[in-house]
């Protein structure tokens, strides 16, 4: 089943295909308020950054992002900067949905910058990833306390983020277009924009959900977020990342536990991977710690994207 491009507001699509042994951008589009920038469109991996007009989401915005990584292709997806969620006193629905399909032996590093919810904002995010056999996923999901420089700390109305990963997805080959190629590309690659039918894959292997409500300033309490101002979840999943996941667990396991530490780190094994959770008093602390664990991405992506972001 292919994507039906109706060009409605807030839609984006990205597809990466391996062409002549290099990962290549084969489909990309976005409608306002979403923007899609791809500074590296071909090579060992494709690099793409999502953004939005105005730097964030306002009341009523509902955005949707479809990602397809074809067989053996590699891709990095990030954001230009933190995603700002602007004030929403009327509590109108505001949110974002990502749906990504990783075909056999493909690789995706999905690593947006932290979400920054402003005071009185209301935001819901859902991200779903479908992994075929041999696919590898690095997923980062993080958020901050808000505009602390403006005196706003955990002052949003509501924030939620849900991440699901399904494994064992069997991707049916697209029908031939009669030209001798598959999907009309003439090189054996598939037609851009085709996603699998809407049926659940074999099994859900990971679920992470955060739901926070700002009523009564309870998030600011010692039993809420305490002194921490940034939280992050890093997931490494897939057979191709099993060794790296083991290294992540070992590094995190050797970290000393220090009373009143400004940065807290924990790690847990999951099926064919590992999940790392961080909480820090400062967002830059969390970012620096994450980069300690992610140096191996240079070999997968051809370089470290955060070193070339600015």
C-alpha positions as CSV (number, residue, x, y, z in Angstrom):
1,X,0.0,0.0,0.0
2,X,1.4,3.4,-1.0
3,X,1.2,6.7,0.8
4,X,-1.7,8.8,-0.4
5,X,-0.3,12.2,-0.9
6,X,-3.1,14.6,-0.2
7,X,-0.8,17.5,0.7
8,X,-2.7,18.3,3.8
9,X,-1.2,20.7,6.3
10,X,1.6,19.4,8.5
11,X,2.5,16.3,6.4
12,X,6.1,15.1,5.6
13,X,7.6,12.1,4.0
14,X,11.1,10.7,3.7
15,X,12.3,7.7,1.8
16,X,15.9,6.4,1.6
17,X,16.9,3.6,-0.9
18,X,20.2,1.9,-1.5
19,X,21.2,2.8,-5.1
20,X,24.5,1.6,-6.6
21,X,25.8,0.7,-3.2
22,X,25.1,4.1,-1.6
23,X,22.2,5.2,0.5
24,X,20.2,7.7,-1.5
25,X,17.3,10.1,-0.9
26,X,14.6,8.9,-3.3
27,X,11.5,10.7,-1.9
28,X,11.0,13.8,0.3
29,X,8.3,16.4,0.7
30,X,6.8,18.5,3.5
31,X,3.8,20.9,3.8
32,X,3.6,23.8,6.2
33,X,4.2,24.1,9.1
34,X,6.7,21.2,8.6
35,X,10.0,21.6,6.8
36,X,12.4,18.8,5.7
37,X,16.1,19.6,5.1
38,X,18.5,17.0,3.7
39,X,22.1,18.3,3.7
40,X,23.5,14.9,2.8
41,X,21.3,13.2,0.2
42,X,23.7,10.4,-0.8
43,X,26.6,8.4,0.6
44,X,27.2,5.9,3.4
45,X,24.0,7.3,4.9
46,X,21.5,10.1,4.3
47,X,21.1,12.9,6.8
48,X,17.8,14.7,7.2
49,X,16.6,17.3,9.6
50,X,13.0,18.2,10.4
51,X,11.9,21.7,11.3
52,X,8.9,23.9,11.3
53,X,8.0,27.4,10.3
54,X,8.2,29.5,13.5
55,X,10.5,27.0,15.2
56,X,7.8,24.9,16.9
57,X,4.1,24.0,17.2
58,X,1.2,26.3,18.1
59,X,-2.2,25.5,19.3
60,X,-4.1,23.3,16.9
61,X,-1.0,22.0,15.0
62,X,-1.2,18.3,14.2
63,X,1.9,17.1,12.2
64,X,2.6,13.7,10.7
65,X,5.9,12.3,9.5
66,X,6.3,9.1,7.4
67,X,9.7,7.5,7.1
68,X,10.7,4.5,4.9
69,X,14.3,3.1,5.0
70,X,14.6,0.6,2.1
71,X,16.6,-2.6,2.2
72,X,20.2,-2.1,3.5
73,X,20.0,1.7,3.4
74,X,21.1,3.9,6.2
75,X,19.7,7.2,7.5
76,X,20.0,9.8,10.3
77,X,17.0,11.9,11.2
78,X,17.4,14.9,13.6
79,X,16.0,18.3,14.1
80,X,17.5,21.7,13.5
81,X,17.0,22.6,17.2
82,X,14.7,22.0,20.1
83,X,11.1,21.6,19.1
84,X,9.3,24.4,20.9
85,X,5.7,23.9,22.0
86,X,4.1,27.4,22.3
87,X,1.5,28.6,24.8
88,X,-1.9,27.0,24.4
89,X,-4.2,28.4,27.1
90,X,-7.3,27.1,25.2
91,X,-5.9,23.6,25.4
92,X,-6.5,22.9,21.8
93,X,-5.1,19.6,20.5
94,X,-1.5,19.9,19.5
95,X,0.7,17.0,18.6
96,X,3.0,15.0,16.3
97,X,3.0,11.5,14.9
98,X,6.0,9.6,13.4
99,X,5.6,6.3,11.6
100,X,8.8,4.7,10.3
101,X,9.3,1.4,8.5
102,X,12.8,-0.1,8.4
103,X,13.2,-2.9,5.7
104,X,15.6,-5.8,5.9
105,X,19.2,-4.9,7.0
106,X,18.5,-1.2,7.0
107,X,19.5,1.3,9.8
108,X,17.9,4.4,11.2
109,X,19.3,6.8,13.8
110,X,16.2,8.8,14.8
111,X,17.6,11.5,17.2
112,X,15.6,14.7,17.4
113,X,16.7,17.5,19.8
114,X,14.7,17.8,23.0
115,X,11.1,19.0,23.0
116,X,10.8,22.3,24.9
117,X,7.2,22.8,26.2
118,X,6.4,26.4,27.1
119,X,4.1,27.5,30.0
120,X,0.4,26.6,29.4
121,X,1.3,24.4,26.4
122,X,-0.4,21.1,25.6
123,X,1.4,18.5,23.5
124,X,1.0,14.8,22.6
125,X,3.5,12.8,20.6
126,X,3.4,9.3,19.2
127,X,6.2,7.5,17.4
128,X,6.0,4.0,16.0
129,X,8.7,2.0,14.3
130,X,8.4,-1.2,12.3
131,X,11.6,-3.3,12.0
132,X,12.1,-6.0,9.4
133,X,14.6,-8.8,10.1
134,X,18.2,-7.5,10.3
135,X,17.1,-3.8,10.7
136,X,18.8,-1.6,13.4
137,X,17.3,1.3,15.2
138,X,18.9,4.0,17.4
139,X,16.1,6.1,19.0
140,X,16.4,9.2,21.1
141,X,13.5,10.8,22.8
142,X,14.1,13.7,25.2
143,X,12.4,16.8,26.7
144,X,13.2,19.7,29.0
145,X,11.5,21.7,31.7
146,X,10.7,24.6,29.4
147,X,12.0,28.2,29.2
148,X,13.8,28.3,32.5
149,X,15.6,31.6,31.5
150,X,12.1,33.1,31.4
151,X,11.2,31.7,34.8
152,X,9.2,28.8,33.3
153,X,10.0,25.4,34.8
154,X,7.6,22.5,34.3
155,X,4.9,25.0,33.8
156,X,3.2,23.3,30.8
157,X,-0.4,22.1,31.0
158,X,0.1,18.6,29.6
159,X,2.9,16.6,27.9
160,X,2.9,13.1,26.6
161,X,5.2,11.0,24.5
162,X,4.7,7.4,23.4
163,X,7.3,5.2,21.6
164,X,6.5,1.7,20.2
165,X,8.7,-0.6,18.3
166,X,7.5,-3.7,16.4
167,X,9.8,-6.4,15.1
168,X,9.4,-9.2,12.6
169,X,7.7,-7.1,9.9
170,X,7.6,-8.9,6.6
171,X,7.8,-6.4,3.7
172,X,6.2,-7.7,0.5
173,X,8.0,-6.7,-2.7
174,X,6.1,-4.1,-4.8
175,X,4.6,-5.2,-8.1
176,X,6.6,-4.7,-11.2
177,X,5.7,-1.8,-13.4
178,X,6.5,-3.7,-16.6
179,X,9.8,-2.0,-17.3
180,X,11.9,-4.8,-16.0
181,X,12.7,-3.0,-12.8
182,X,10.8,-3.0,-9.5
183,X,8.6,0.0,-8.9
184,X,9.8,1.9,-12.0
185,X,13.3,2.8,-10.8
186,X,15.0,0.5,-13.3
187,X,17.7,-0.4,-10.8
188,X,15.8,-3.0,-8.8
189,X,14.8,-0.5,-6.0
190,X,11.3,0.0,-4.9
191,X,8.8,2.7,-5.8
192,X,9.1,5.7,-3.5
193,X,6.3,6.2,-1.1
194,X,5.1,2.6,-0.7
195,X,4.4,1.5,2.8
196,X,3.1,-1.9,4.0
197,X,-0.6,-2.5,4.5
198,X,-2.0,-1.4,7.9
199,X,-1.8,-4.7,9.7
200,X,0.2,-5.4,12.9
201,X,3.6,-7.0,12.5
202,X,4.6,-10.1,14.5
203,X,5.3,-8.7,17.9
204,X,5.8,-5.5,19.9
205,X,9.3,-5.5,21.4
206,X,9.4,-2.1,23.0
207,X,7.0,0.3,24.6
208,X,7.9,3.5,26.4
209,X,5.3,6.1,27.5
210,X,5.5,9.3,29.4
211,X,2.5,11.4,30.5
212,X,2.9,14.5,32.6
213,X,0.3,17.0,33.9
214,X,1.3,20.4,35.2
215,X,-1.6,20.8,37.6
216,X,-0.9,22.1,41.1
217,X,2.8,22.6,40.3
218,X,3.3,18.9,41.3
219,X,6.1,18.4,38.8
220,X,8.2,20.9,40.6
221,X,8.1,19.1,43.9
222,X,10.9,17.0,45.3
223,X,8.8,13.9,44.6
224,X,8.1,15.0,41.0
225,X,11.0,16.1,38.8
226,X,13.0,17.3,41.8
227,X,16.1,19.3,40.7
228,X,16.2,17.7,37.2
229,X,15.4,19.8,34.1
230,X,16.1,17.4,31.2
231,X,15.1,13.8,30.7
232,X,16.1,11.5,27.8
233,X,15.6,7.9,26.7
234,X,18.0,6.3,24.3
235,X,17.2,2.9,22.7
236,X,19.5,0.6,20.7
237,X,17.6,-2.2,19.1
238,X,18.2,-4.9,16.5
239,X,20.5,-7.8,15.9
240,X,23.1,-5.6,14.2
241,X,23.3,-3.4,17.3
242,X,23.5,-6.2,19.9
243,X,27.2,-5.8,20.5
244,X,26.9,-2.0,20.8
245,X,24.0,-2.4,23.2
246,X,26.2,-4.7,25.4
247,X,28.9,-2.0,25.5
248,X,26.3,0.6,26.5
249,X,25.1,-1.5,29.4
250,X,28.7,-2.1,30.5
251,X,29.7,1.6,30.4
252,X,26.5,2.6,32.3
253,X,27.0,-0.2,34.8
254,X,30.5,1.1,35.7
255,X,29.3,4.6,36.5
256,X,29.5,5.4,40.2
257,X,26.4,6.3,42.1
258,X,27.1,9.8,43.7
259,X,24.6,11.3,46.2
260,X,23.0,14.5,44.9
261,X,24.6,14.0,41.5
262,X,23.6,16.5,38.8
263,X,23.3,13.8,36.2
264,X,21.7,10.4,36.7
265,X,22.1,7.4,34.3
266,X,20.5,4.0,34.3
267,X,20.5,1.2,31.6
268,X,18.5,-1.9,31.1
269,X,18.6,-4.7,28.6
270,X,15.7,-5.3,26.2
271,X,15.2,-7.9,23.6
272,X,18.0,-7.5,21.1
273,X,19.1,-4.3,22.5
274,X,19.3,-1.9,25.5
275,X,17.6,1.2,26.8
276,X,19.5,4.1,28.5
277,X,17.7,6.6,30.6
278,X,19.1,10.0,31.7
279,X,18.1,12.8,34.0
280,X,20.1,16.0,34.3
281,X,20.0,19.4,35.9
282,X,21.1,20.9,32.5
283,X,20.3,19.8,29.0
284,X,23.9,20.2,27.9
285,X,25.0,17.7,30.5
286,X,22.5,15.1,29.2
287,X,23.6,15.8,25.6
288,X,27.3,15.4,26.4
289,X,26.7,12.1,28.2
290,X,24.6,10.8,25.3
291,X,27.4,11.6,22.9
292,X,29.8,9.4,25.0
293,X,27.7,6.4,24.2
294,X,27.1,7.3,20.5
295,X,30.6,7.6,19.1
296,X,30.2,4.3,17.3
297,X,27.7,6.1,14.9
298,X,30.6,7.6,13.0
299,X,31.2,4.2,11.4
300,X,27.5,3.7,10.6
301,X,26.8,7.2,9.3
302,X,30.1,8.3,7.9
303,X,30.5,11.0,10.6
304,X,28.9,12.3,13.7
305,X,26.0,14.6,12.7
306,X,26.1,16.7,15.8
307,X,29.6,17.8,15.0
308,X,28.3,19.3,11.8
309,X,24.9,20.6,12.8
310,X,25.9,24.2,13.0
